[in-house]
Amino acid sequence: MTLQELVHQAASLYLDKTAVCFDECNSQPPIYYTYKTVIHAASELLYFLRLHCDFQGIREIGLYCQPGINLPSWILGILQVPAAYAPIDPDSPPLLSTHFMQKCNLKYILVEKKQLDKFRSSYETLLNYDILAVEHNDLVFIRLHWKDVEVNLMLNDGKEKNEKRENCISSENSNEEKEYVDARHEDCLAYVLHTSGTTGTPKIVRVPHSCVLPNILHFRELFDITPKDVLFLASPLTFDPSVVEIFIALSSGASLLIVPTSVKVLPSKLAPVLFTCHRVTVLQATPTLLRRFGSQLVKSTVLSASTSLRVLALGGEPFPSLTVLKNWIGKGNKTQIFNIYGITEVSSWATFYRIPEKILNSTLKCELPVPLGFPLLGTVVEVRDADGFTIQEGSGQVFLGGKNRVCFLDDEVTVPLGTMRATGDFVTIRGGEIFFLGRKDSQIKRHGKRLNIELVQQVAEGLDQIESCAVTWYNQEKLILFIVTKDDVAKDLIFKELQKHLPNHAIPDELVLIDTLPFTSHGKVDVSELNKIYLDSVNLTQNKLSGKEDLWEKLQCLWKSTLSLPEDVKVPEDSLFLNSGGDSLKSVRLLSEIEQLVGTPIPGLLEVILNSSILEIHSYILQTVFAVEDLTFTKMYATKRKFSDTDEEEAIGKSLQQRSTLPFSYKDINAFIALSRGSQILSVNSTELGHYPLACSPDLISQTNIKNVKSSNPSALIGKSRGRSHVAKVSAEGNPVTKVEKMELCVRWRSDTGKCVDASPLVVIPAADNSSATVYIGSHSHRMKAVELRSGKVKWEQILGDRIESSACVSVCGNFIVVGCYNGLVYVLKSNSGETHWMFTTEDTVKSSATVDPTTGLVYIGSHDQHVYALDIYKKKCIWKLKCEGTVFSSPCLSLNPHHLYCATLGGLLLAVNPTTGNTVWKHCCGKPLFSSPRCCQQYICIGCVDGNLFCFTHSGEQVWQFSTSGPIFSSPCTSASEQEIFFGSHDCFIYCCNLKGHLQWKFETTSRVYATPFAFRNHNGNSEMLLAAASTDGKLWILGSESGQLQNVYELPGEVFSSPVIWESVLIIGCRNNYIYCLDLLSGTQN
């Protein structure tokens, strides 16, 4: 049975009855089509399409149109070909729709004539297409041509991928040979949609007739649909509940009401159209759509005693509390109200629960939660715990499926019948009933405690003063409550009410009053629009700067807002940003908000924020913006300490020319390999140079005249990257959908440092004895440690003068470790004992990590004093220093060909420097601060910026491309062994892989911001697959396939992580903010 066959059965009984009504809600009368007209129009389109379509593989036809009287006929015409219809929303972003069309490998599109100009203007530069001369009534037939399509569904069987799938587990026929459903069968598919993409890359969902038909049949019976009913098409075609609305009506002899999209967003106009003019009897909607009517209009019209509405089914979002629901219902109302639940990946609905009349009619306050209810026809609902076991009591994640309730995701072509899909929704089972807890992405950690933000919304919505509300976790830092009030109510009063009902960790940071809730085309709350509203409200408040007299008060407000301090707290004048809970990201936010406040960029302000008190920040802004001179703070940086024991005139005025020879005898050089963050490898006296971070090829390295001996283990370091196979596809669980060898992470040892470990490890492996490999790392406790890699035994520990965030660097001879410190000193320690060899003094904090020139032995490091230094650690001398026009937070990067040192500043400058003379070769202003460290390969230099862009330059300083993400980039780039791929993280929670042309190869969504630098490595456990290790700030370690972005495993550390991972052979080393250094074994499934 198919959807179109259901309609034909009804049409044979109700040929002359009204099937569709389209009301433009203007002066024009509504248009009506009978079942006979709908079927006739569909048949005409069928013949047209069969004449012009030549299908190979999956049969799909795009439909680009607005809601109208012909819509059901167009859908039926496509289904009768037979083919699946793929709706394309004219109001969707063209890039998103292009992604959808390309992933589907769509060959044909029907475009509504009225929308043809919009289609052309939107896709002129994105699509390659022909417009055939022939047209059909109100449609234009378009043929698409794709080049280098990423997914070839016609050739890919996909059975192998389905044999072992961890996010989709068949619960039926598990002990017998599996049956598969095949998307290429002529009558298989009904429609194709894509998910919203709000939680990552949008997924393509192909829905068979057999999956959605049980929904239609069950709801017809459940809602007792008759030919007298009128159903409203509330959902857009791109939202799968629209299928239920259309085909429940047209398979029952009932009427379908359609109105323009523009009317749906006007509640005051929509309500009389639905319930006065057309007497709608069945409404399926999201709770947000209902909230937009407002409680008074809902009570007086939608759910009044005289309403035409028999059935109201609410789904797509958490169901309102019973207290709120009862406030919406007018006295004497008899409407049946249902809670329906489902996911697009098992289209469309999965469960239902009818709210008992006795509860709705009761005058008693009811705080009981509403259960999800019972499975719909053919649907299997399972709740599984964290270990994947089905449970009958307690909390877990919902899995949905059923023998025929199966859809195809992305490039799946065959799927086992009975496949179960993870939903990402968490529930609790009590007494056999399932209660919704929230989405996985609604669970946040705040003030050290877990919080479901939907709890805040439910409590707020239950307050008498609030009409409707929504909650967002803005920038993963602030809990913002948006409220539509019933009357003019002061924020303070609502805050007090919330404090009575919510625990302290659930009290919102801010309340924002709005006139109405914004919602998406699917009828759900538009979170991105709410975030814009919040940002605008902040800017509006800030921009009321009347003059310099107003600055101090406004600055304090911004300070408290950025640091999430209570509004009634007074900020002391000597408060330092970093000591008050600030960090790098928050400093950028404060800078941006101050610049918006004063209406102009303020060069150098970021460095002041990071290093000075709030009073000094205030004085600096007055000086810079208002030209006030008579201030106590008259210099941006007061000298904190003497320059160094080097003669300053010699260091600044004279640059010592360095020959490309090492300043020590060969007998002092040890053979070793050193690994540091971002897959950076220094190989000295070794035959295997590995993947050199300094763009050093073997012929270049030979210029150093360093003798080579055999490396202890090159296999963990080098190897060619194979071509990309496909875009990463990850389930809601984060599990891979293709067959991969399972990798496990297991703690080998951990070492306590006393305080947070934000520095990244340095691993040094002697060529003579790799069993004596050593990890060097520092922490906030001032300790610098050397730890045996194999055993975790501490070799030595040295207490330095202040906090250590700089990562260590090994000298070219292997005898010394170089590390920066918060006290402004650069420490040179003996690698075998930790004994101090030399201390060099800069004028401010050193967070930058040093890099070494293997041709000269010079060490380069940056400082917050705005300088980069070239140090000869053997002569204990500064060779040169260069002022860089901004704080140097990031670490320098060296290229041997051309011989350049690349440095970046918080002023936004990227500089190429001559490593021998210290002269600037070229510089480029990126516009915003650069916390990321530059990374160079033989062709290019790449660096991330807090504006969310990854920039790529040639070695001569020409910008080649930039790639944009949705959040600041603090992570430094890492390149693959072949130097053809670039990996990096972003504060938008994604790990990205781009090729050297700046094109996205894949992106993987993590569960938090990615501050650390990824590490590319070869799997040491047999199959030689190239992998990528990355860390998100919530403490999770992610192991991905570097070519596909597919998840191999994830491991959660018990603290935040800002340190970057380093991998040698099959062990991973990383620091954690719970004060420990961790060493984890990477084990294959056979080793586990």
N, C-alpha and C positions, 0 to 999 in steps of 0.2 A: 504494500500500500504506500502511496506517495501523497504529498500535500495536495497536488493538483487533482488527484483522483478523489480526495475527500470533497473538494470544491465542486467537481463535476457531479458527484452524487447529490449534493444539496441543490445544485442548479437544476437538475432534472426534476426536482420536486417543487422548486420555487422560482421558476423561470421568469415570471413577470413581477416578482417582488423586488423592492429596493435592496440592492446589495451594498452600494457605496453612496455616501453623500459627502460632497466637498463644499464647505462654507468658508468663503473668504472673509466673512465677518465685516463686510462693508455694505455699501448700498446695493450691491448686486445680490440677487436671490441665490440660494444654494443650488448646486447642480446635483442631479440624482442619476445614477446608473442602475438599471435592473441587472439581475443575474444574467439574463439573455445578452445584454449589451456587453457586460464584462467578458463573458465567454467568447463572444464574437470578436471583440477587439483582441483578445489573447490569441485566438486562432489565426487572425491576420498577421500578427507579429510572429507567430510560430513559423508560418510559411516563409516569411521574409528572412528570418534568421537561418532557417535550414538552407536557403538559397545562397547565403553569403558566408556561412561559417564552415570551416573545415577543421574539425577537432583532431588533435593527436595528443593522447595522454588524458589529463584531467580536463573535464568539460566545464568551463566557467565563462560567464559573460558579465562584464561590469555594467553598473547602472548608475549614471550620474544625473541626479534629478532632485527637485524639491517635492515635498508632499503635494499631491494633486489628485484629481478625479481619476486619472488614468493609471495611477500607481499600481493598484491590484492587477489590472489587465497586463501591465508590462511584466510584473513578477510572474504571473501565470504563463505568459507567452514564453518566457525564458525557461521556466520549469518544464514546459511541454516539449522542448526541443529534442531530447532532455539535456538540460545544463543547469548548473548552480548559478544563482544570481549573487553578484559581489557588489553590494552597495558602496558608493563613493560619495561622501557628503561634500557638496559644493562649499560648505562653510568650514570644512576641516583645513588645517595647514597643508598646502600643496606638497611639502616635503614628506609629511606623514603619509599622505595618500599615495605618493609616488613609491615610497618604501613598500606599502601594501601591494600596489599593483605589480611591482617588480618581484617581490617575494612570491606572489601568486603566478608569476610568469604569464600575466593576463594578456591575451591576444586581441580580444574584442571588447569594446565599450559602446553602450548605447547612451548618447548624451541628449538630454532634453533640449529642444531647439532654443527655448528661452534662456538656457544656461550656456549656449555654445560660445558666446563671446567671453564669458567668465572662464570657461574651460580653457580656451585658447590663451588668454592672458595669464592664467595661473600656471599652465604647463608648457608654455612655448619653449622655455629653456630647459625643461626637465624631461620631456618626453620626445621620442621620435615616432611620429604617427602619420598615417595617411587618412584623409577624409574622402570616402568614396562619394562619387557624384550622386548615387542613389540614396534617397531618404525614405523614411517610412512615417507617414502622418506627422506626429509632433516629435519624432526622434531622428537623430543623425547617427549613422553607423560609423564607428572609428576602429581602424586596425592599428595596433601598436607593434613597434619593432624594437626588440631589446638587443643590446650588444653586451657581451660578457655577463650574461645573467648568472647570478651567484648560485641559483638553485635550479637544477634540471629535474623536475618532478617526473617527467615522462620516462626517464631512463632509470631512475633510482627506485629499486624495489623496496628497500628499507626493512626487509624482514630481519636481517642480521641485527639492525639497530634495536629491534624490538625484543630480541631474544633475552637480553638482560637489561632491564631498565629499572632504575631504583626509585624513580618518582612515580612510576605507574606499575602497580602490582596487581596481577589478575587474582581476584578472589574466587573465581569460579573455574571449574575444570582444571584445577592446579595439578592433578595427578594424571591427566590424560593429554593427548596431543592438542595443542591450541588451535582454535579456529580463528581466522583473520578476516577482517573487513577491509576491502580494497577500494581506495578512492577513485581508481581509474575505471571502475565498472560504470557502465552507461547511466544507470538509474540510481547510483549511490547517493550523490550529493544534492542537497537542497539549497544551501547558501554558504557563503564564505564571509567571515568577519575578521576584524582584528581587535585585540584588547586595547585598552586606552593608552598603555605605555606610561602611565603615571608611576609605575614601580619598575621601570626598566624598558628595554626594547619591546615594542608592541609585538605580541604573538599573533600569528595567523591561525585562525580556527576554522576548519572545514567541517561542516555539520551534515551528516547523512540524514535522509528522511527518517530512517529507522530510529535515530536518536531523539528527534524532536516530536515525532508522531505520538508517543505515549503522553507527552505533556498536553497536546491538543485534546486527545480522547478523554483523559482524566479530568481536565478542567471543564470540558463541556458537561460532564456528568456532575462534577463537584459544584459548579455554579448553576446547574440546572438551566442551561441555555436553551432558549426557544426562539422561533422566528420573530417573536415580538420584541426581542432584546435589541438594544442599540449599544454597541461597544465603541469606545473612543480610542483612536490611534494616538496614544500619549507618547510613545517611544519613537525615536528616530530609527530609520532602517538599519543604521549601524549598531544599534543596541538590540540584542537578540530577543528581549521581551516583545518587540514589535511583531515578530513571527507569530507568537502566541495570540496577540491581539487580532491580527489580520485573519488567521486561519481558524480561530475559535468562532469568529463571526461568520466567515464565508463558508464554513463547513456545516453550519447549523441553520442556514436560511435567515440568519439575523442580519442587521445592518451595521456597516462600519462607518463611523464619522471621522472625517479628516479635516483639519484646519491648518492654515499656514503656520510655519515655525514661529513667526513673529508674534502671533496671537498667544502661543503657549507661554510666553514669558510675561504676559500681562494678566495677572489673576483676576483683576476686577472686570476685565473684558471676557476672559475665558469662562468664568463661572456661569453667567447668564446664558452663554451660548450652549454650554453642556447641559445645564439642568433646567433651563426655562425654554429655550428654543427647540432643542433636540431631545430632551428628556432621556439623557444617557442612563442606562441601567447597570452597566458593568464598567468599572474603572480599575485598571491596573496601573499603579504609580509608585514612585519612590516617596518615602516620607518627606523628603525635602520639597518635592513638588506640592504636596499637600500643605506643608508649613507655609509656603509662599502665599497661599490664600489668606492666611491670618486666621486666628482662632475664631474671631467673630463671624467672618464670611463662611468658614467651614461649618460653624454651628448653625448659622441662619440659612444656609443654602445647600452645601454639599451633604451634610449629615443632619439635616433638619427633619422634623416629623413628616413634612410633605414632600421630601426629596424623591426624585425618580430613581435614585441610585439603590439598586438591590444588593450589589456586591462591590465591596472595596477590597482589593488585594494589594497589600503594601510589601514591596521587596526591593532588592538592590542596595539597601543600606540597613543598618541596625534598626530594629522595630522600636517605635517610641515607647516610653514607659506607659504603663496602664493609667497612671495618674494623669499624664498629659493627654492620652487618648480620650479618657472620659471627659476631660475639659472641652474636647472638640465636639462632643456628641450632644445634639439638641434633644430636649425632652420629647419622648415619644418616637424617636428614630428607631427604625427596624432594619437598617442596613446590616448585612452580614459582613463582618470584617475578618480578613485572613492575613496571617503572617506567612509570606512565601520566601523561600531561600534557594539560591542556586549560584552557579558560576558559569561564565561564558564557555569555559573549556569542557563543560558537560552541558551543553546548551539544552534548555534554557533554565528551567526550575527543577529543584530536587526534592524539596519538602514543603508541606503546608500545615498550618494550624489555624483553626477557626476559633476566634475569641468567644468564649461562652457568653450568652446573652445575660446570664445572671450576674456576671462580673461587670459587664458594660452598664447594666441597669442598677447596680448596687450604688447606694449613696455613701458607703463606707470607703475610706481611703485605702487603695490597694497598692502595696509596694512589691507585689510578686513580679518576678521577671516573666517575660513571655517566651515559652519554649519554641524551638524550631518546628516541632510537631512530627508528622509522619512522612515516610517516603512516598513520593508520587509513583505512579504506575511504572514498573520496570526498573526503578531506581534502587541502588544499594547504597546505604549510608553506613560508614564505619568511622569510629573514633579511635585514633592510635596514639599511644604514648610516645615519649621521646626515643624509645628503642624500637619503634615500629610495630609494637604488639597491639592488637585490637583489645579495647577495654570496654567494660560494661558499667563501670562506676569511676568517677574521678575526672581529671582534666586531660585534654589532648587535642590533636589536630583532626579536622574533618577530612575524610577521603570520600570521593563520590564516584559512582560508576554504575555498572549493571551490564547484563549480557549484551544488550543493544544500545545502551546509553554511552556510546563511544564516539568521540570526535577525533579529527586529525589535527595535530599541532605543528605549525611551521612546515617542515619538509617531510613529515611523516606521510607515507603513502599506504602502508598496511599497518593495522593496529590489531592486537589480539582482542577478541570479544571478551567482555568482562573486565577490561582494563579499569583500574581505579586511579583517579587523579587526586593529588594533594591540592588542597584549597588555599592554604595559608591562613585559614580561619581557625581560631581556637575556641573550644567549647568546654563545658563541664556537664557530666551526666550525674543526675541525682534522681534516684527512684525511677529509673528507666526513661526519664525525660531529658532532652538535650537542650541546654541553655547557652546562648551565644555569649562569648567573653570578649571577642574582638579580633581584628586583623593582626597578623604577626607584626605588621609595620605600625600598628597603633600602640604597641607595647614599648614604653620608653623607661629609661632609668633616670630618676630625678632626685636630687638630694640623697643619693645613695640607696633609693628604694624604687622598686618596680611600680609602674603606674600605667594603667590603661586609660588613655585620654578620653575614651568614650564614656567612662564613668563620670568625668567632669561635665560632659555635655548632658548626660542624663540627670544629674543633680541640678544643674543650672536650669534645665528646661522645666523642672518641677517647681521652680520658684514662681510665685504668683505674679511678680513684676515682669517676668520674661515671656515674650511672645514666642520667640524661636531663637536658636543659638547654634554656634559651631565652634569647635576648638581646633587649633593648629599648634604644632610643635615647630615654631619658626626657627629656621636655621639650626635645628637640633639644639637650641639653646634656650628659647623662651616659649613658655606656655601662654598662648594668647586666646582669650575667650571673646568671640564676636557675638554681640547680642542685639536682637530687635526687641525693644521694650514695648509694653502695652501703653504706658503713659510716660511722661517725663520723669524719669527716676534717676537720682544721683548715683554715680558709680560707687561712692563710699557705702551707700546702703546695700547695694548688691554684694560688694565685697564682704560686708559684715554677715549677710545671709549665707554666703558661700562658706565662710569660716565656721558657721554653726553645723554644716552638713559634711564638710570635706576635711580629711586629714591635712596637716600642714604641707606635706610634700605634693599635694594635689591642688593647692591654691594657685590660680593663674597669676602669671607675672603682670599681665596687663588686661584691662577690659577695653574693647573697642565698640562703640555704639554705631550701628549701621541701620539704614532704613529697611533693607530687605536682604535676604541671603542670596548671593549669586549662585547659579547652578549651571552645570554643563548641559550639553545637548542631550545627554542621557538622563537628565533629571536629578543628578547627584550634586552634592555641594561642591563648588568649584574652589578647591583649596588654593590653587595658584592665584586666583583672583582675590581671595581673602588675604593672601600674603602681600599682594600689591596694595590692597586697601590699607593694611597695617603700615606698610612702608610709607605710603602717602600721608597717613595720619601722623607718623613720626616726623616726616619732613615738614608737614604743615606746622606742627608745634615748634619745631626747631627754627624754621625760617622766619619766625616772628621776632627777629633780633632787631631791636630798635636802635642799637648803637653799641659802642664799646662798653658803656655803663652796664649793659644787660648781659655782657659776655660771661662774667664770673658765674652768675646763677645758671645760665644755660649750659655752661661747660660742666658744672656739677651734675645737672640733670642727665646729660649725655654720659658722664662718667658712671653714674649709678645705674643708668639703663643698660649700658654695655656690660657692666660687671654684675648685673642682676642684684643690686643692693636695694634695700628698702627705701622708699621715697622719703621717709622721715629722718633718715640718717644724714648727719652732717659730715661732709668729707673734710678731713684735716688738710691744711695747706701743704704739709710735707708728705702727703700720701704718694707713694710710687705705684705706678700702674701694675708692674709685674708682681709686686709684693701684695697687691690688693685683690689678687685672683685673676689678673689679666694674663694673656698669652699672645702669641704672634698673630693668630687669626683675629682675636678681639681688638688688638691694636690697630689692625687694618680697618676694622669696622668703625672704631672710634675716629680714626683719621677721616674716613669717608663721611661720617656724620658731621664732624666739625667743618669740613670743607663745604658740605651742603648748607650748614648753618650760616657760614660767613659768605657763601656764594662765590668762592674763588679757591683755586688750588693753593696750598701752602707748602712750598718746597722745604724739605728738611724736617717737617713736623713729625714724621713717623719716628725718626731717631730720637727726637725730644720726648715723645710719648714713652718710648722704651727705656729711656735713661734718666728722665727728670721727674720732679714732683709736679703735682697738678698746678701749683702756684707758678712754677717755672714754665709749664705749658701755656698757662694763661698769659704770662708776660711775653712769651715768644710770639703768640698769636697777635697780641697788641702791637708788638714791634713790627711784625711782618705785614699785617693787614691794615692796621690803623696808624702805622708810622709813629708810635709813641716811643720816645727815646729815653725819657727820664725814669728808667726802671732799674731795679736791683739786678735783674737777670739780663745782662747786656751782652753776654757771649753764649753762643749755642752750646759749646762744650767747654766747661772749665777743665783745665789740665788736672788730671787726677794723680798723676805720678810722672816721674822723669821718663824721657823717651827710652833710653837703654844705656847699657854701658858702652855703646858705640858712639863715636864722635858724630854729633848730629850733622855738622857741616859736611863731613865725609859721606854720611848716609844719604843726604838729600842732594848735595851738589855734585858729588862725584860718583859715577857708576863704574864699578870695577868690571872690566871686560873679562868674561869667563871663557876659557877654552873648553872644547868638548872632551876634556879628559878628567878623570876623577882625581880629587885632591888627596888620595891616600893610596897606599900600596895594595897590590892585588891579594897579598896574603891575608889582608884584613877582611876580605869580602867573603861572606858566607853564601852558600847556595841555598835558595829558599823560594817559596811561592807565598805571596801575601794576598789575601782576599779581603775586600771591604765592600761596603754597601753598593748596590747597583751593579753587581757582577764585575766590579773592578778588580783586575788581577795584575799584580806586579810580579814578574818572574825573572829572577836573577840567577845567573850561572845554571840555567836550565834549558834543555833542548826544546821543551814545549813552552812557547811563549803564551799560548792560550789566547783568550779573547782580550786583547789589551785595551784598557780604558783610555789610553792616551793616543789613540790612533796610531799605534806603533806596529808596523809590520816587521817580520823577521829581519828584512834587509836594513830597516832603519835602526833596529836595536843593535845590529852588529857594529854600528858606528861607535858604540861605547867600548868596544874591545873587551867586553866581559866574557870570560870563558864560559862555555856551556857544558853542563853535565845533564844526565838523563833525569827528567822529572819523575817524581815519585808516583804521581797518578794524574796523567793528563786527561783521562776519560771523563772526569767530573767537570772539566773546564771547557773543553772545546767541542766542536761538532757543527756540521752544517744544518741550517734550519730548512726543513722541507717546506714546500709550498702550502699555502693556507688551504684547508679543505672546506671549511664552511663557517658561517657565523655562529658564535656561541649561543647555545640554547640551554637555559637553565630553568628548572621547575621552581615552583614556589618554595620548595624545600631547599633549593640550592643544589640539587643532585643532577649529575649529567644525564642526558637522555641517550647518548650513544655508549656503546660498550667500551669500557675502559678498565684497566687493571686497578683494582682497589688499592689505595695507598693509605696507610695508617700513620699517625704521628704519636709518638710515645716519649714521655720525658725520660731522658737518660740521667741528667743531673740538673740541679739548680744551685745557684750560689748567691748568698745574701750579701748585698752591698750596703745595707743600712738605710738607703733612701732611693727615690725614683731613679730608674735607669732610662734616660732619654737618648744617650749616646748610642751609636751603632758599634757592633763588635768589629775588631780587626783580628783576623786569623792568620797566623804565620806558621807555615809548614816547612821545616828544614828538609832539604832534598836528601840528606844522608839518613834521616830517621823520621818518617812521617808520623810515627807513634808518639813523638814528643811535640806535636803541634800545640800551639798556645793561643789562647784567646786573650786579647787585651781590651779592656773597656773601663770607663769611668762612670761615676754617678753623682747625684746631687749631694751625697754624703761627703764629698771631697776626696773619696777614695779612688785610686787608680789600681786596678787589679790585673794580675796575670794568672790565668787559670788553665790547667791542663785540659785540652780538648777531650781526650778520651775518658778521663776519670772525674773531672770537675774539681780536682785537688788544686788548692790555691798555691801557686809557686811563690808569689810575693804580692805585697800590698803596700802602697805608698799613699800617705795622706798629703794632698796638695792644699793650696791656700784657700780654695773656695769651690763652689759647685762646678761640676764638669758636665758639659753638654757636647763638647767637641769630641769627635771620634778620632781615635789614634791613627797615626801614620808611622810606618816603619822606614828607617833610613835605608839608602841603597846598599849599604854594607850589611844590614841586618842586625847591627849591634845596638841600635838606639830606637826608642819609641818617642814620637813627638805628639804632644797634645796641648790644646789651649784650655784656658781656665777663666772663670768669671772674674778673678782678681786682675785680669789683664796680662797675666804672664803666659808665655809659651814655655812649657817644660820639655826638656830633652832628658829622657831617662834611659839608663842602661837596660836593654831588653832582657838580660839574664838575671838581674837582681832588683831593678826598680830604683837603684841609686841615681841621684841627680847628677847628670853630666854638665848641664848648663841651663840657666833660666834667662829668657829674653823678655824684656818688659815693653809692652805696648801701653797706650794711654787709655784703654778702656777694655771692657769685657771681650773675651775671645770665645765665640761660639763656633766660628768657622773651623773646619777640619783641614789639616795640612795636606799638601801633595808634594811628592818628591820628583825631581828631574833625574831620570836614570843616567843621563849623559853627563851631568855635572855634579850630582849629589846635592844640589841646592834644594832647600825646603821652602815652599811658599805657603803663606797663611794670611787670612784676613782678620780684621779687628773691628769692633764697634767704633773705634776712633777714626773710621773712614779711610784707613790705609790698608794696603796689601804690602807684605814684607817678604823679601828674599833673604833667607838666612843660610849662612855657611856654618853648620853645626860643628864642623871639625875645627875651624878656626875661631869658633864662638864669636861670630861677627855678623852684623847686618850688612848685606851687600848693597841693597837699595830698598827704599820704601816709596810707594806711590800713593798720592791722595786721590781717592776715587769718587769724590763728590757725593758721598753717601755711605751710610753704615754698611760694612761688609759682613753680612750674616752668613751667606752661603760659602761654600768651599771652592777654592780655585780649581781649575781643570787644565791640564797640560796637553798640548799637541806637539808631537815631534816634527811633523811635516804637514803644514809649515810649523816652525818652532814658535808657537804662541802660548801664552798663558791667558786663560779666559777667567774673568772675575765679574761678579754681579753685585749690585748694591740695592739697598732698600729705597734708594732714590729712583730706581727703575732703570739704571744704566747697566748695559752689558759692555764690557771692555775687553779688547784684545791687546795684550801687553807683550813686548819683547822680553822674554824671560832672562836674557843676559843683561840688558841695560835698564829695564824698568820703564822704558818709554812706551807711551800709548800708540798702538798701531792704528786702531780705529775704535769707535764707540758708537753704540746705538741706544737711544732712549725708548724703552718699552712702555713708558707712561705710568706704570704702576709698580709697586715694590716687587722685588725679586728675592723671595726666600729660597726658592729652588736653586740648586747648584747646576751650573752648565755641564753638559755632557757632550763630548765630541767624538766623532768617528772620522774616517778618512775623508769623507765628503763634506760633512756638515757639523754645526754645533746646534744643540737644542737646549731650551730652557723653559721652565714653567713660570707663569706670572699669576699674581693674585687676582687679576681681572678674568681668570678662567681660561686664558689662552696658552697653548704650547707654541713657542716661536721656534722657527728653524732658519739658520743663517748659513751662508757659505763662509769659508775661512777668510774671505776678503771683506766680510761685513755686510753682504747683500742679503736682505730678507728673502727667503725662498717661499715660505708659506707659514700660515698659522692655523692651528686647529683649536676650535672652541669647545669648552665644556661648560657645565652649568654651575660651577663653583670654583673658588680659588684653588690654585695649584701650588702646594707647598712641597709636594713630592718631587724628587729629582728624577730625570729620565734615566732609563736603563735600556741598553740596546741588546739585541739578540746576538748570538755568536757570529752570524753571517753579516751583522750590521744592516740588515734589511728591514728590521722591525724595531719600533721604539715603544717601550712600556712605561707607563706612569700612572699615578693615582690622582684623584681630585677630591675636593671637599664635597662634591655632589654625590659621593659614596660609590663612584664607579672606578674600576681599573680599566685602562684603555690600552689598546694596541693599534698603532698607526704604522703604515709603511713609510718609506723615505720620500714619498710624494705627498705625505700629509693626509692620506686617505685612511679612514677608519677600517681596520681589519675585523676587530671585534671589541665589545666592551662587556664587562661583567659587573653586575651590581652586588656590592657588599652590603653589610648591615649598618655601616657607619662611615664617617669620613676617612679618607686614605691620606695620611700625612707622610707615611714612610715611603722609602724608595723600594720598588720591586727588585727581585734577584732572579735572573734567568740561569737555568742550569740543566744539565743532562741527567736523566734518571739513572742512578747508579745501580738500580736493581734489575738489570737484565734487558729491558726492551729498548733502552737508549732513547726513549722519547724525550723531547725537549720540554721542560716544565718551567713554571714561573711561581715563585713564592712572593706573597705580598701580605701586608698586615693592615687592618683597619683599627681606628683608635679605640674601638670597644673591646680590643683584646683578641680579636679573631685572626688566626693565621690561615690564609687561603692558598691552597696548592692548585694551580690551573695548568691545563695544557697550553703551552705558549703559542702554539699555532692555531688553536681553535678557541681558546678561552673557556674550555669546558672544565668544570670543577672536578677535581680528583678527591679532595678532602678539605675539611675545615676543622681547625682545632682552636678552642677558646682558652686563652690564658686568664688568670684570675685578677686582671688589672688592665688599665688602659695601656696602649702601646703607641709610642711615638718613635721608638727605635726601629731601624730597618734590619731585615733578616740577612744573614750571610750563611751560605751553604758550602760545605766541603764533603765530598763523597756522599754519604747518606745521612749526614747530621746537619741540623739547622740550629743556628745560634741567634738569640735575640734578647734584648733588654725589655723589662716590663716596669710599669709604674707601681707595682706592688713590692718594689725594692730588690727584685731578683733578676739575675741573668739566667736564661733557660737554654739548655741544650736538649734538642729533641731528635730522636731517631726517626728517619723516614723509612717505613717498612712497606714492602709490597705485600699483597694478599698472601703469598706463599710463605713469607717470612713471619707474618703476624702470628 
